[in-house]
């Protein structure tokens, strides 16, 4: 891998077969947004690409959890012209197109990771950083133009970019980007929910996440073995699943999540989740065999040393550079794997098991145990079950018709104190959302919906609580105005005011 610098932008390149491929990558992704500005990076990417003329060669742009890239494949001249056009667009975004591009984003409705991984990240990290992955936020039509300008100035400049090429840089290549200061994003993101536990969410199938050092070779090997065991059992032996997918998701500071996502035949989600957990426990308890370890290392070697892997290898090196992390090439990674033994793989996996989060579809109930036989705890909320509401503050009840018709409404309560909101849901659990932890307030007619840092929300709306005027006034006084926004025009609405009140605190899904 070679390294150059063009107009202050680091350039990483390696020779690879085929036409010249290029990717201009910026250290800005979905995890660098706030709840209030969810989607702003994708909006910047769309605005920039909207300025390009019609092109007949391969080109694209995308936003991931950690990065934004503008990619192109073609002749030297085509690559040079595309990159120059992107740099020019970023310097003068057509913000008059924001309304139209917001509509396009709403139609696209894409996520930065698959839905199962997104739920696991949100459960783990709350409504900040990587935890934003499963949230829609205020909506693309509620992104302030000021957030677009701030994001471009903070992140889309030469000092927060890297250019990746599958060949030497063309002599005429220029990257006319402004200079700037790279945002600080190298630290590990704090965990809000530890394991082991399971949770139910709006996901198509079960998934597992383990928090660890992503460069842990022993855990990398064990993670690969688990995926293959699941394929053998779920697909080839039981016929319950088609695909088992594993990933390493970087969330900062070289740490992140080892994930396993499994699809399931209709009606078999519970059985698939039980097998996923059973095989996870079995690997932590009994470890891997020498034959399994050898097979997985052979697979890594074949994939990493394939000449067609050059773009992926460049991408990994570029991501490390933008995250201020050391980069290890394929040879170094294979050398680390060669030192892994069956026992070290078992120990690494057993250690990571203490962080395990298992997610299942919301209509699935499971009864699972840990290695020591203790029940696997359930729930994604950091608050313990039960609890008492404060004696002080202003108390609100559901409307009379709701208390008469729905048993859960007789239990639900809202309390507003000087520092925030307390709620008791229909099953009696008490939650507290301080105003200081609010990350967004949706103005929903006369009501408000508060989103908290801990991956939860509290609706304060007349359908749920009577006489909420004082509560709304307290919210507007206690939460910065910049966090308030009108309900998105793209949001689906439920006009059934006779529906039973939802739990006073719940996730978005």
C-alpha positions in Angstrom: 0.0 0.0 0.0 1.4 3.4 -1.1 0.8 6.8 0.4 0.7 10.3 -1.2 -0.8 13.6 -0.3 -2.8 15.8 -2.7 -3.9 19.2 -1.7 -3.5 18.2 2.0 -5.6 15.0 1.6 -3.8 11.7 2.4 -4.0 9.3 -0.5 -3.8 5.6 0.0 -3.4 3.4 -3.1 -2.6 -0.1 -4.2 -2.5 -1.7 -7.7 -5.6 -3.8 -8.4 -7.0 -5.4 -11.6 -9.8 -3.6 -13.5 -10.6 0.1 -14.1 -9.4 2.7 -11.6 -11.6 2.8 -8.5 -11.6 5.8 -6.2 -13.3 6.7 -2.9 -13.1 10.1 -1.2 -13.9 9.2 2.4 -14.8 11.6 5.2 -14.7 10.9 9.0 -18.4 11.7 9.4 -21.1 9.2 9.9 -24.5 8.7 11.5 -22.9 8.3 15.0 -21.5 11.8 14.7 -25.0 13.3 14.6 -27.3 14.2 17.5 -30.9 13.0 17.9 -32.1 16.5 16.8 -30.0 16.3 13.6 -30.5 12.6 12.6 -30.1 12.3 8.9 -28.1 15.5 8.4 -25.0 13.6 7.0 -27.2 11.8 4.5 -28.8 15.1 3.5 -25.3 16.6 2.9 -24.4 13.6 0.7 -27.6 14.0 -1.3 -27.2 17.7 -1.8 -23.7 17.2 -3.1 -24.6 14.5 -5.5 -27.6 16.4 -6.8 -25.2 18.9 -8.4 -23.5 16.3 -10.6 -24.5 16.0 -14.3 -25.8 12.7 -15.6 -22.9 10.2 -15.7 -22.7 7.0 -17.6 -19.9 5.3 -15.6 -20.1 3.7 -12.2 -20.4 6.2 -9.3 -22.1 6.4 -5.9 -22.1 7.9 -2.5 -23.1 6.5 0.9 -23.3 7.2 4.6 -22.4 4.5 7.2 -22.3 4.5 11.0 -18.8 6.0 10.9 -18.0 7.4 7.4 -19.3 9.1 4.3 -17.8 8.2 1.0 -18.1 9.4 -2.6 -17.0 6.6 -5.0 -16.3 6.3 -8.7 -14.9 3.8 -11.2 -13.7 4.5 -14.7 -11.0 6.1 -16.7 -8.4 8.5 -15.1 -10.3 11.4 -16.6 -13.7 10.3 -15.3 -12.2 9.8 -11.8 -10.5 13.2 -11.9 -13.7 15.0 -13.0 -16.0 13.2 -10.5 -13.8 14.0 -7.5 -13.4 17.6 -8.6 -17.2 18.0 -8.9 -17.8 16.5 -5.5 -15.2 18.9 -3.9 -16.8 21.8 -5.6 -20.3 20.7 -4.5 -19.3 20.4 -0.9 -17.9 24.0 -1.0 -21.3 25.4 -2.1 -24.2 23.0 -1.3 -27.5 23.9 -3.0 -29.4 24.3 0.2 -32.4 25.6 -1.8 -32.9 21.9 -2.6 -33.2 20.8 1.0 -37.0 20.4 0.9 -36.9 18.2 -2.2 -34.0 16.1 -1.0 -35.7 15.6 2.3 -38.5 14.0 0.4 -36.1 11.8 -1.4 -34.6 10.7 1.9 -38.0 9.9 3.3 -38.7 7.8 0.2 -35.4 6.0 0.5 -35.9 5.2 4.2 -32.5 3.6 4.4 -30.5 2.7 7.5 -26.8 2.7 8.2 -26.9 -0.9 9.5 -29.4 -3.7 9.3 -32.5 -3.4 11.6 -31.4 -6.1 14.1 -27.9 -4.6 14.6 -29.5 -1.1 14.8 -31.7 -2.3 17.8 -28.7 -3.9 19.5 -26.7 -0.7 19.2 -29.5 1.5 20.5 -30.1 -0.8 23.4 -26.4 -0.8 24.2 -25.6 2.9 23.8 -28.9 4.8 24.2 -30.0 7.7 22.1 -26.5 9.0 21.3 -23.6 8.1 19.0 -23.9 4.6 17.6 -27.2 4.2 19.5 -28.9 6.5 17.0 -28.8 3.7 14.4 -32.4 2.6 15.0 -34.0 6.0 15.4 -35.8 8.0 12.8 -35.4 11.3 14.7 -37.4 14.4 13.9 -37.5 13.4 10.2 -35.5 14.7 7.2 -37.9 17.7 6.7 -37.1 18.9 10.2 -33.3 19.1 9.8 -32.3 22.8 10.3 -30.3 24.4 7.5 -27.9 25.5 10.2 -27.1 21.9 11.0 -26.2 21.3 7.3 -23.8 24.2 7.3 -22.3 23.2 10.6 -21.8 19.6 9.6 -20.0 20.5 6.4 -17.8 23.0 8.2 -16.9 20.6 10.9 -16.3 17.4 8.9 -16.2 17.8 5.2 -12.7 19.2 4.7 -9.2 18.1 3.7 -8.1 17.4 7.3 -10.9 14.9 7.9 -10.7 13.1 4.5 -8.7 10.3 2.8 -8.7 9.3 -0.8 -8.5 5.6 -1.7 -7.3 4.5 -5.1 -6.8 1.1 -6.8 -3.9 2.5 -8.8 -1.5 5.5 -8.8 -3.0 8.9 -8.6 -3.6 10.5 -12.1 -1.2 13.4 -12.7 -4.1 15.9 -13.1 -6.0 14.9 -9.9 -6.9 17.8 -7.6 -8.9 17.8 -4.4 -9.9 21.4 -3.8 -11.2 21.1 -0.3 -10.9 23.7 2.5 -8.7 23.0 5.5 -10.1 22.4 9.0 -9.6 20.6 12.3 -10.4 16.9 12.5 -13.2 16.3 15.0 -12.3 14.3 18.1 -14.0 10.9 17.8 -11.3 8.4 18.9 -12.6 7.6 22.3 -14.7 4.5 23.1 -18.4 5.4 23.5 -19.8 4.8 27.0 -22.1 1.8 27.4 -25.5 2.5 28.8 -26.8 -1.1 29.0 -24.7 -4.0 30.1 -25.4 -7.7 29.7 -26.1 -10.4 29.8 -29.8 -9.9 29.0 -32.4 -10.2 26.3 -34.9 -7.7 24.9 -37.8 -7.7 22.5 -38.0 -5.2 19.6 -39.4 -4.6 16.2 -36.9 -6.8 14.4 -37.3 -9.5 11.7 -35.2 -12.0 13.5 -33.0 -12.7 16.5 -29.5 -11.1 17.0 -26.6 -11.1 19.4 -24.1 -8.5 20.3 -20.9 -8.7 22.4 -18.9 -5.7 23.4 -15.1 -6.0 23.1 -11.8 -4.9 21.5 -12.5 -5.4 17.8 -8.9 -6.4 17.2 -9.0 -9.3 19.6 -7.8 -12.1 17.4 -9.0 -14.8 19.7 -12.5 -13.4 19.9 -12.5 -12.8 16.1 -11.8 -16.5 15.6 -14.5 -17.6 18.1 -17.0 -15.2 16.5 -16.4 -16.9 13.2 -16.8 -20.4 14.7 -20.1 -19.4 16.2 -21.5 -18.2 12.9 -20.5 -21.5 11.2 -22.0 -23.6 13.9 -25.3 -21.7 13.6 -25.3 -22.2 9.8 -24.9 -25.9 10.3 -27.6 -26.2 12.9 -30.2 -23.7 11.7 -29.9 -24.1 8.0 -28.5 -27.5 7.2 -29.8 -29.6 10.1 -33.1 -27.9 11.2 -34.1 -25.9 8.0 -35.1 -23.0 10.2 -33.0 -20.2 8.7 -31.4 -19.1 5.4 -28.7 -16.7 6.4 -26.4 -16.2 9.4 -24.5 -12.9 9.2 -21.7 -11.7 11.5 -20.0 -8.3 11.7 -17.7 -6.2 13.8 -19.2 -2.7 14.4 -16.8 0.0 15.4 -18.2 2.4 18.0 -15.1 4.3 18.9 -11.6 3.9 20.3 -11.0 0.5 18.6 -13.9 -1.0 20.5 -17.4 -2.0 19.4 -19.7 -4.9 18.9 -19.2 -8.4 17.6 -22.7 -9.1 16.2 -24.5 -12.2 14.8 -27.8 -11.7 12.9 -30.0 -14.6 12.0 -33.1 -14.7 9.9 -35.9 -17.2 10.7 -38.7 -19.0 9.0 -42.1 -17.6 9.8 -43.3 -18.9 13.1 -39.9 -20.2 14.1 -38.4 -17.0 15.6 -38.5 -18.3 19.2 -36.8 -21.6 18.3 -34.1 -19.8 16.3 -33.5 -17.4 19.2 -33.2 -20.4 21.6 -30.7 -22.1 19.4 -28.7 -18.9 19.0 -28.4 -18.5 22.7 -27.8 -22.3 23.3 -24.9 -22.3 20.8 -23.5 -19.0 22.4 -23.4 -20.7 25.8 -22.0 -23.9 24.5 -19.1 -22.0 22.8 -18.4 -20.0 26.0 -18.4 -23.2 28.1 -16.8 -25.8 25.9 -14.8 -23.7 23.5 -13.8 -24.5 19.9 -12.0 -27.4 18.4 -8.6 -27.2 16.8 -10.2 -28.3 13.5 -12.8 -25.5 13.7 -10.1 -22.9 14.5 -7.9 -24.1 11.5 -10.9 -23.9 9.1 -11.8 -20.4 10.1 -8.2 -19.1 9.8 -8.0 -20.7 6.4 -11.1 -18.8 5.4 -9.7 -15.5 6.6 -6.5 -16.1 4.7 -8.3 -16.8 1.5 -10.5 -13.7 1.8 -7.9 -11.3 2.9 -5.2 -12.3 0.4 -7.5 -12.3 -2.6 -6.5 -9.6 -5.1 -10.1 -8.6 -5.3 -10.0 -7.6 -1.6 -7.8 -4.6 -2.4 -10.7 -2.0 -2.2 -11.8 -3.5 1.1 -8.3 -3.4 2.5 -7.9 0.2 1.4 -11.2 1.0 3.1 -10.0 -0.5 6.3 -6.8 1.4 6.2 -8.6 4.6 5.5 -11.1 4.1 8.3 -8.3 3.5 10.7 -6.5 6.7 9.6 -9.7 8.8 10.0 -10.3 7.3 13.5 -6.7 7.7 14.6 -6.3 4.0 15.1 -3.4 1.8 14.1 -3.8 -0.2 10.9 -2.7 -3.8 10.6 -2.4 -5.3 7.2 -3.6 -8.7 6.2 -0.3 -10.3 7.0 -0.2 -8.9 10.5 -3.8 -10.0 11.2 -3.1 -13.5 10.0 0.0 -13.6 12.2 -2.2 -12.7 15.2 -4.7 -15.4 14.3 -1.9 -18.0 14.1 -1.2 -17.4 17.8 -4.8 -18.2 18.8 -5.4 -21.5 20.5 -8.7 -23.3 21.2 -8.3 -22.4 24.9 -7.6 -18.7 24.2 -10.6 -18.5 21.9 -12.8 -20.0 24.6 -11.5 -17.7 27.2 -12.0 -14.6 25.0 -15.6 -15.6 24.2 -16.4 -16.5 27.8 -15.2 -13.1 28.9 -17.3 -11.3 26.2 -20.4 -13.3 27.2 -20.8 -11.1 30.2 -21.7 -8.2 27.8 -24.2 -10.3 25.7 -27.4 -8.7 24.4 -29.9 -10.9 22.7 -32.7 -9.3 20.7 -35.8 -11.1 19.6 -38.9 -10.0 17.6 -41.4 -8.1 19.8 -44.1 -10.8 19.7 -41.6 -13.5 20.9 -41.3 -14.5 24.6 -38.3 -16.6 25.6 -37.2 -18.1 28.9 -33.4 -18.4 28.9 -30.7 -19.1 31.4 -27.1 -18.1 31.9 -24.2 -20.6 32.2 -24.7 -20.8 36.0 -28.4 -21.5 35.6 -29.6 -18.1 36.7 -32.4 -16.6 34.5 -31.3 -14.3 31.7 -32.6 -10.8 32.6 -35.1 -9.2 30.3 -35.5 -5.6 29.2 -33.7 -2.7 27.5 -34.5 0.0 30.0 -31.9 1.0 32.5 -34.5 1.6 35.2 -35.3 -1.2 37.6 -38.8 -2.7 37.7 -41.2 -1.2 40.2 -40.3 1.9 42.1 -42.2 4.8 43.6 -43.3 8.1 42.2 -42.2 11.2 44.0 -44.6 12.7 46.6 -44.0 16.2 45.3 -44.5 17.8 41.9 -47.6 18.0 39.8 -49.5 14.7 39.2 -51.5 13.9 36.1 -53.9 11.0 35.4 -55.2 9.6 32.1 -58.6 11.0 31.0 -61.6 9.5 32.7 -62.9 7.6 29.6 -59.5 5.9 29.4 -59.5 4.9 33.1 -62.9 3.4 32.7 -62.1 1.4 29.5 -58.5 0.3 29.9 -57.1 -1.3 33.1 -53.6 -0.1 32.3 -54.8 3.5 32.4 -55.8 3.1 36.0 -52.2 2.6 36.9 -50.5 5.1 34.5 -49.4 8.4 36.0 -47.3 11.4 35.0 -45.5 13.6 37.5 -43.7 16.8 36.6 -41.0 18.1 39.1 -38.6 20.9 38.9 -35.9 18.7 37.3 -37.9 16.6 34.9 -40.6 14.0 34.4 -41.6 10.9 36.2 -44.0 8.3 34.8 -45.6 5.1 35.9 -46.6 2.8 33.1 -49.5 0.4 32.8 -47.7 -2.4 34.6 -46.5 -0.3 37.5 -42.9 0.4 36.5 -41.6 3.9 37.4 -39.3 5.9 35.2 -37.5 9.2 35.5 -36.4 11.5 32.7 -34.5 14.6 33.9 -34.8 17.6 31.6 -31.0 17.5 31.4 -31.2 14.1 29.6 -33.7 15.1 27.0 -32.3 14.9 23.5 -35.5 16.0 21.5 -39.0 17.3 22.1 -41.6 16.7 19.4 -44.3 19.3 19.4 -47.4 17.2 18.8 -50.4 19.6 18.6 -51.0 20.7 22.2 -48.8 18.0 23.5 -45.2 17.1 23.7 -43.2 13.8 23.2 -39.9 13.8 25.1 -37.0 11.6 23.9 -34.3 10.8 26.5 -30.7 10.0 26.3 -31.4 6.5 27.8 -33.1 5.2 24.6 -36.7 5.9 25.8 -39.5 8.4 25.4 -42.4 9.9 27.4 -45.5 11.1 25.6 -47.2 14.0 27.3 -50.3 14.3 25.1 -54.0 14.8 25.9 -55.0 11.3 24.7 -52.9 9.9 27.5 -53.1 12.5 30.3 -55.8 15.0 31.2 -55.1 18.7 31.8 -51.5 18.7 30.5 -51.2 22.5 30.1 -49.0 22.9 33.2 -46.9 19.9 32.2 -46.3 21.3 28.7 -45.4 24.7 30.1 -42.8 23.1 32.5 -41.3 21.1 29.6 -41.0 24.2 27.4 -39.3 26.0 30.3 -37.0 23.2 31.3 -35.7 22.0 27.9 -33.8 24.2 25.4 -35.9 25.5 22.6 -33.3 24.2 20.1 -34.4 20.7 20.9 -38.1 21.3 20.0 -39.5 20.6 16.6 -42.9 20.1 14.9 -44.0 16.6 14.0 -42.6 15.6 10.6 -44.9 15.9 7.6 -43.7 12.5 6.7 -44.7 10.8 10.0 -47.6 8.3 10.0 -50.4 9.5 12.2 -52.9 7.6 14.3 -56.1 9.5 14.7 -57.8 6.9 16.9 -58.1 8.8 20.2 -60.1 5.9 21.7 -57.0 3.6 21.6 -55.7 2.5 25.0 -52.8 4.7 26.2 -49.4 3.2 25.4 -46.8 2.7 28.2 -45.6 5.9 29.6 -42.1 5.1 28.6 -41.2 3.0 25.6 -38.7 2.8 22.7 -39.5 4.2 19.3 -40.0 0.7 17.7 
